[in-house]
């Protein structure tokens, strides 16, 4: 705002210089006429021009500069703020975090470059501390099954989907809903899955009882 004011005053001072050279009395409004000379009028106008030019340049230099990366960073922060992960209900099948995670993985062609290495037990005990983060899970495959094309998960992921259950070295059961197929995954094979933890769920054992699984939405790589 100040730069606009100083710029206007700068140009007015130039106009006053021209008028003062033509008719000094237009600029010098005080004192006797014999002292209203062109040189005095020019001096007053030149001093004003210098002052206003300095003011305009000072206003320009004091204007805060923003880097080109700031808008993108702010947009990313605002996007993160709008994502409301449900941290009150740990049940992955009821808390609504599955829909959020599916939306997140669609933003990335691959998850491996942004994945964090975390202790599976820590993630299992407090999955809500890791919502919104891509975690790398390594373990032995217990189940590897493709889901039907008309399955809700396949439709949500927009293509092929599969369920891969692995057991980590610290005995955490990770139940991963994966974008893609499990054609190259074999039971007993060791794999690394990348995905967003969304909570836990109870899965009944065929022999009775149940196991608690850590549920993840993600990709193989």
HELIX and SHEET records of a PDB file:
HELIX    1   1 UNK A    2  UNK A   22  1                                  21    
HELIX    2   2 UNK A   24  UNK A   26  5                                   3    
HELIX    3   3 UNK A   33  UNK A   35  5                                   3    
HELIX    4   4 UNK A   38  UNK A   62  1                                  25    
HELIX    5   5 UNK A   68  UNK A   82  1                                  15    
HELIX    6   6 UNK A   97  UNK A  105  1                                   9    
HELIX    7   7 UNK A  112  UNK A  114  5                                   3    
HELIX    8   8 UNK A  120  UNK A  125  1                                   6    
HELIX    9   9 UNK A  127  UNK A  130  5                                   4    
HELIX   10  10 UNK A  152  UNK A  157  1                                   6    
SHEET    1   A 6 UNK A 116  UNK A 117  0                                        
SHEET    2   A 6 UNK A 134  UNK A 146  1                                        
SHEET    3   A 6 UNK A 161  UNK A 168 -1                                        
SHEET    4   A 6 UNK A 173  UNK A 179 -1                                        
SHEET    5   A 6 UNK A 210  UNK A 219  1                                        
SHEET    6   A 6 UNK A 190  UNK A 204 -1                                        
END                                                                             
